[in-house]
């Protein structure tokens, strides 16, 4: 449907432009007022209106969709092992170099001792 309309509109535009380019007879006299430009102004307005109508009819519609929302999977939290278990000792010893297994504390960057959780 839209393709047919566009084809007909393009053919009509070609016909109008072709008719406007045909030569016409020169008329040397017979005008009451020689510098009357009303016809040229009317033709300009008519051409502008025709171009605006055909241009808007032939233009493709634009739809700017918002970007899709990204849903990332939630990170899996396994939790820390319970204190004083062999897994807890292995976890804290591998995570903190200053871990003391007899007390369960490690030396933090702030210079204070913290319990390993």
N, C-alpha and C positions, 0 to 999 in steps of 0.2 A: 504494500500500500504506500509506504513512504518512498520506496524506490520509484514507483510510477509517478508520484507527485513531483519528485525531484527531477525526473526526466522531462516531464511536461513543463516544469518551471524553467529548466535549462534551455529547452527548445524555444519557449516563449522569449526568453532573454536573448537568445541568438537571433530570433526574428526581429525583435525590436532594435537590436544593435545593427543588424544588417540593413534594416529600412532607414536607419538614421545615417548610414554612410553613403546612401545613394546621392548622386549629383542632382541639383535642382536648377531651374532656370534663373538667370539673373534678370532682375527687374530694375531698370534704370530710373524709373520715375513712377508717378502716380500716387505717391504717398502724401497725405496731407501734412504729416509731421514726420520728418526724416529720422530723427534720433529717438524714436520710440523703441525701447528695449523690453517692452512688456512680454513679447513672445519668447525672447531669450530667457527672461527670468522665469516665466511659466515652464519652459522646457527644462530649465535647471532644477526647479523645484520638483517637477514631475519625474525627472531622471533620478534625483536624490531619493524620492519616496519609493520609486520602483526598485532601486538598488537596495534600500533598507529592507523592504518587504521580502525581496528574493534572497537577500543575504541572510536574513533571519530564518527564512523557510528552509534554506539549504544547509544551514549550520547544524552540525551534529550536537545533540544534547550532551551536556557535561554533568557528570555526577561524581563528586569527590567523596568517596567513602572514607570514614575514619579508619585508621589502621586497626587490625585485629588485636584484641586484648590477649596478651600472653599470660597463660596460667602455667606457672612452673610447679613441679611437684614439690611437696614439702620435704625438707631434709629429714632424714631418718635419724632419730636420736636413740642411741642404744643405752645411754646411761652409764654411769661409772660403777665399777664393782663395789660391793659392800666393803667397808673398812675392815682391816685385819685379816683379809682372806689372801690366799696366795696370788689370786688374780689382781687384787688391789696392790700388793707389794710389787708385782711385775709392772703394772700400769704406772705407778708413781715413780718407780726407779727408772723407767724408760722415758718418762715425761720430764722429770726434774733431776738435774745432775746433783743437786745439793740435798737430795732426799735422804733423810735419816730413818732407816727402817725400825730402829728401836723406839723412836718417839712418834713417828708418823708425820713429822714436820719437814718442810723444805725452806730454804732461804730464798725469799723473793727479791725482785729488783729494787724494792724500796728499803732493803736492809733488815726487814723484819721476818720472823719465822711464821709460816702459815701451815695449817693442817691440810694435808692432801685429801681432796674429795674426789 
